[in-house]
Amino acid sequence: MNESMSMSMLELAARPPAARSFADAAAWWKDQKARTATFDAPIDRAIIGALSVDRVAWAFAGGYLAALQHMIPSLGKDGFASLAATEEGGAHPRAIRTTFDGEVVRGHKRWVTVPGEASSPSFFFVVAQLPGAHSDGRPQLVLTRVRSDAAKLTIEQSHAPFVPELVHAELKLDGVKAEALPGDGYADYLKPFRTIEDLHVHGAMAALVLALSRRIDAPKPPRERLLATLVVIRELALADPKSPAVHLALGGVINSVADAIRELEPAFQSLEAPTLAAWERDRVLFTVAGKARAARLESAWAKAT
């Protein structure tokens, strides 16, 4: 199933399986890999995995990992990794102070999303500056691969008030050996990942909301729209993430998911108590980075007109 959503996948989305809960990220990841092993496209794995979980954290984690696997195919289906871009001044190219001299990385990364314990990813993909700059003065960035057990790497983990199953780590890299990935760190990785991540995470989130609403027999019209939205998201995830048209359509998809949530939330009061409590605690994740997302959408409109 490489080019179009199969009928069996649509039927599974329309009739999702029973929700599964997990003691920790390791148990979730083992189940996620087994449940999605036959699906080649990362977006398919994000959607299928989210149809069978009971909370936002696991849906988000599946979407996030699928986005990285899409952007970095060498990770493979079992690739468990995190992107480390954000620093004290943010994740804009001019805010990147971490450096790579061809052998080692030095710097400090903040707010690194980790779908489990901070030591659990196989790799951190660290955005760093190379010596020199582009002709217009912009820093020359590269994406480097760092092993999570590398010497001179210090990991400090913290948890947000929501999705406590996920870790937000800080990385201190004091001359950590690293390998550079081919291509431009900004144009080929950091910039497109914003769109790739939004598509895969919202695909997973839409699948989760659809599954939750199906289990309590919530109103059918928003469920129908979510099912249609999943088909659109999948097609967009397979398209060029650098295309302004893709980003404009992504804006519509995000609004569609938000509208469906607002319409379904009254019915969510019928969810089992643990599931409802997790939902009410974690739903704020849908609004994180909203301002940055809106700015990217405006930029896409400017390029498309």
C-alpha positions as CSV (number, residue, x, y, z in Angstrom):
1,M,0.0,0.0,0.0
2,N,2.3,2.7,-1.3
3,E,0.2,5.2,-3.2
4,S,-3.4,5.3,-2.0
5,M,-5.3,4.5,1.2
6,S,-6.6,1.0,1.0
7,M,-10.2,0.1,1.7
8,S,-9.1,-2.1,4.6
9,M,-7.4,1.0,6.2
10,L,-10.5,3.1,5.7
11,E,-12.6,0.4,7.2
12,L,-10.3,0.2,10.2
13,A,-10.5,4.0,10.7
14,A,-14.3,3.8,10.5
15,R,-14.4,0.9,13.0
16,P,-11.4,1.4,15.2
17,P,-10.3,-1.4,17.6
18,A,-10.6,-1.2,21.3
19,A,-8.5,1.3,23.1
20,R,-5.2,0.1,24.6
21,S,-3.4,1.6,27.6
22,F,0.3,1.2,28.3
23,A,2.3,1.3,31.5
24,D,5.2,3.2,29.8
25,A,6.7,4.3,26.5
26,A,8.5,1.0,26.1
27,A,5.3,-0.9,26.2
28,W,3.6,1.5,23.8
29,W,6.5,1.4,21.3
30,K,6.6,-2.4,21.3
31,D,2.9,-2.5,20.5
32,Q,3.1,0.3,17.9
33,K,5.8,-1.5,16.0
34,A,3.9,-4.8,16.0
35,R,0.6,-3.1,15.0
36,T,2.0,-1.1,12.1
37,A,4.7,-3.5,10.8
38,T,2.9,-4.2,7.5
39,F,2.5,-0.5,6.5
40,D,5.3,1.1,4.5
41,A,4.4,4.8,4.6
42,P,5.2,6.5,7.9
43,I,1.9,8.4,7.7
44,D,0.0,5.1,7.6
45,R,1.9,3.9,10.7
46,A,1.0,7.2,12.5
47,I,-2.7,6.8,11.7
48,I,-3.0,3.1,12.3
49,G,-1.2,3.3,15.6
50,A,-3.3,6.2,16.9
51,L,-6.6,4.3,16.2
52,S,-5.8,1.9,19.0
53,V,-4.5,4.1,21.8
54,D,-6.3,5.8,24.7
55,R,-4.6,9.1,25.0
56,V,-3.0,12.1,23.2
57,A,0.6,11.2,24.3
58,W,0.8,8.0,22.4
59,A,-0.9,9.4,19.3
60,F,1.5,12.3,19.3
61,A,4.5,10.1,19.9
62,G,3.5,7.9,16.9
63,G,3.0,10.9,14.7
64,Y,6.3,12.5,15.7
65,L,8.3,9.4,15.1
66,A,6.6,8.8,11.8
67,A,7.5,12.4,10.7
68,L,11.2,11.8,11.5
69,Q,11.1,8.4,9.7
70,H,9.5,10.2,6.7
71,M,12.2,12.9,6.6
72,I,15.1,10.6,7.3
73,P,14.2,7.3,5.6
74,S,17.4,5.6,6.8
75,L,15.8,5.5,10.3
76,G,13.5,2.7,9.0
77,K,10.3,1.5,10.6
78,D,11.9,0.9,13.9
79,G,13.8,4.2,14.1
80,F,13.4,5.8,17.5
81,A,14.9,9.3,17.5
82,S,14.4,12.9,18.4
83,L,15.1,16.2,16.6
84,A,17.2,18.7,18.6
85,A,16.8,22.2,17.1
86,T,15.5,24.7,19.6
87,E,18.0,26.8,21.6
88,E,17.8,29.8,24.0
89,G,16.7,32.1,21.1
90,G,14.4,29.6,19.4
91,A,14.8,27.4,16.4
92,H,15.3,30.1,13.7
93,P,18.5,29.6,11.7
94,R,20.1,32.8,13.2
95,A,19.2,31.5,16.7
96,I,21.3,28.3,16.3
97,R,24.6,28.6,18.2
98,T,25.4,24.9,18.4
99,T,28.5,24.2,16.2
100,F,29.8,21.2,14.2
101,D,33.4,21.2,13.1
102,G,33.2,18.1,10.9
103,E,33.9,15.8,13.8
104,V,32.2,17.0,17.1
105,V,29.2,19.0,18.1
106,R,29.3,21.7,20.8
107,G,26.2,23.5,22.1
108,H,23.0,23.4,24.2
109,K,19.6,22.4,23.0
110,R,16.4,23.0,24.8
111,W,12.8,21.5,24.6
112,V,13.8,18.3,22.7
113,T,10.7,16.2,22.4
114,V,11.3,12.6,23.5
115,P,8.6,9.9,23.2
116,G,9.8,8.1,26.3
117,E,12.7,8.3,28.8
118,A,15.4,10.8,27.8
119,S,17.9,8.0,27.3
120,S,15.6,5.9,25.1
121,P,16.1,7.3,21.6
122,S,18.7,5.6,19.4
123,F,19.7,9.0,18.1
124,F,19.3,12.7,18.5
125,F,19.4,14.6,15.2
126,V,21.1,17.9,16.2
127,V,20.9,21.0,14.1
128,A,24.2,22.8,14.1
129,Q,26.2,25.6,12.4
130,L,29.1,24.8,10.1
131,P,32.1,27.2,9.9
132,G,31.4,30.1,7.5
133,A,28.1,31.4,6.2
134,H,26.0,31.6,3.0
135,S,26.6,34.6,0.7
136,D,23.7,36.5,2.2
137,G,25.1,36.1,5.7
138,R,22.7,33.4,6.8
139,P,24.4,30.7,9.0
140,Q,25.2,27.5,7.2
141,L,23.4,24.7,9.0
142,V,23.8,20.9,9.0
143,L,21.8,18.1,10.5
144,T,24.0,15.8,12.6
145,R,23.4,12.4,14.0
146,V,24.4,11.8,17.6
147,R,24.1,8.6,19.5
148,S,22.0,8.9,22.7
149,D,24.7,7.1,24.7
150,A,27.6,9.2,23.3
151,A,30.4,10.4,25.5
152,K,30.3,14.1,26.5
153,L,26.5,14.2,26.0
154,T,24.5,15.3,29.0
155,I,20.7,14.9,29.1
156,E,18.5,16.7,31.5
157,Q,14.8,15.7,31.4
158,S,11.7,17.5,32.5
159,H,7.9,17.0,32.1
160,A,5.2,19.5,31.1
161,P,1.9,19.7,33.0
162,F,0.3,17.9,30.0
163,V,1.3,14.6,28.2
164,P,3.5,13.6,31.2
165,E,4.4,10.4,29.3
166,L,6.6,12.4,27.1
167,V,9.9,13.9,28.1
168,H,11.2,17.4,27.2
169,A,14.9,17.1,27.4
170,E,17.8,19.6,27.4
171,L,21.0,18.4,25.7
172,K,24.4,19.7,26.6
173,L,26.9,18.7,23.9
174,D,30.5,19.2,25.0
175,G,32.4,18.0,22.0
176,V,30.2,15.0,21.1
177,K,31.2,12.9,18.2
178,A,28.6,13.2,15.4
179,E,28.0,12.3,11.8
180,A,26.6,14.9,9.3
181,L,23.7,14.0,7.1
182,P,23.8,15.1,3.4
183,G,22.1,18.3,2.4
184,D,21.4,21.7,3.9
185,G,20.4,21.6,7.6
186,Y,17.7,24.3,7.1
187,A,16.4,23.9,3.6
188,D,16.4,20.1,3.6
189,Y,15.5,19.3,7.2
190,L,14.6,22.0,9.7
191,K,12.2,24.0,7.5
192,P,10.3,21.1,5.8
193,F,10.1,19.2,9.1
194,R,7.7,21.8,10.4
195,T,5.2,20.8,7.7
196,I,6.1,17.1,7.8
197,E,5.6,17.0,11.6
198,D,2.3,18.9,11.5
199,L,0.9,16.5,8.9
200,H,1.9,13.3,10.7
201,V,1.0,14.5,14.1
202,H,-2.4,15.8,13.0
203,G,-3.0,12.6,11.1
204,A,-2.4,10.7,14.3
205,M,-4.5,13.2,16.4
206,A,-7.4,13.0,13.9
207,A,-7.3,9.2,14.1
208,L,-7.3,9.3,17.9
209,V,-10.3,11.7,18.0
210,L,-12.1,9.6,15.5
211,A,-11.5,6.4,17.5
212,L,-12.5,8.0,20.8
213,S,-15.7,9.3,19.2
214,R,-16.5,6.0,17.6
215,R,-16.2,4.1,21.0
216,I,-18.9,6.3,22.6
217,D,-21.1,6.5,19.5
218,A,-20.7,10.3,19.2
219,P,-22.6,12.3,16.6
220,K,-21.8,11.0,13.1
221,P,-21.3,14.2,11.0
222,P,-18.0,15.2,12.7
223,R,-16.8,11.6,12.5
224,E,-17.5,11.5,8.8
225,R,-15.5,14.7,8.3
226,L,-12.6,13.3,10.3
227,L,-12.6,10.2,8.2
228,A,-12.4,12.4,5.0
229,T,-9.7,14.5,6.7
230,L,-7.6,11.5,7.2
231,V,-7.7,10.7,3.5
232,V,-6.6,14.3,2.7
233,I,-3.8,14.3,5.3
234,R,-2.4,11.0,3.9
235,E,-2.2,12.5,0.4
236,L,-0.6,15.7,1.7
237,A,1.9,13.7,3.7
238,L,3.1,12.0,0.5
239,A,3.4,15.3,-1.4
240,D,6.3,17.8,-1.4
241,P,6.4,19.5,2.0
242,K,8.1,22.5,0.5
243,S,5.1,23.3,-1.7
244,P,3.1,26.4,-0.6
245,A,-0.1,24.7,-1.8
246,V,0.6,21.7,0.5
247,H,1.0,24.2,3.4
248,L,-2.3,26.0,2.6
249,A,-4.1,22.7,2.5
250,L,-2.5,21.8,5.8
251,G,-4.0,24.9,7.3
252,G,-7.4,23.7,6.2
253,V,-6.8,20.3,7.6
254,I,-5.8,21.7,11.0
255,N,-8.9,23.8,11.1
256,S,-11.1,20.8,10.2
257,V,-9.6,18.7,13.0
258,A,-10.1,21.6,15.5
259,D,-13.8,22.1,14.4
260,A,-14.5,18.4,14.8
261,I,-13.0,18.4,18.3
262,R,-15.2,21.4,19.4
263,E,-18.3,19.6,18.0
264,L,-17.4,16.2,19.7
265,E,-16.2,17.4,23.1
266,P,-19.6,17.5,24.7
267,A,-20.0,13.8,23.9
268,F,-16.5,13.0,25.3
269,Q,-18.0,13.4,28.7
270,S,-19.2,9.8,28.2
271,L,-15.6,8.5,27.9
272,E,-14.4,6.3,30.7
273,A,-13.0,8.3,33.6
274,P,-9.3,7.7,33.0
275,T,-9.5,8.4,29.3
276,L,-11.6,11.6,29.9
277,A,-9.1,12.8,32.5
278,A,-6.2,12.3,30.2
279,W,-8.0,14.0,27.3
280,E,-8.9,17.1,29.4
281,R,-5.3,17.3,30.7
282,D,-3.6,16.9,27.3
283,R,-5.9,18.5,24.8
284,V,-3.9,21.8,25.2
285,L,-1.2,20.1,23.0
286,F,-3.4,20.9,20.0
287,T,-2.7,24.6,20.5
288,V,1.0,24.5,21.1
289,A,3.0,26.5,18.5
290,G,-0.2,28.0,17.2
291,K,1.4,31.5,16.5
292,A,4.4,30.0,14.6
293,R,2.0,27.8,12.6
294,A,-0.1,30.9,11.7
295,A,2.9,32.8,10.6
296,R,4.0,29.9,8.3
297,L,0.5,29.8,6.9
298,E,0.6,33.5,6.1
299,S,4.0,33.1,4.4
300,A,2.6,30.2,2.3
301,W,-0.3,32.5,1.2
302,A,2.2,35.2,0.2
303,K,4.1,32.7,-2.0
304,A,1.0,31.3,-3.6
305,T,-0.5,34.6,-4.7
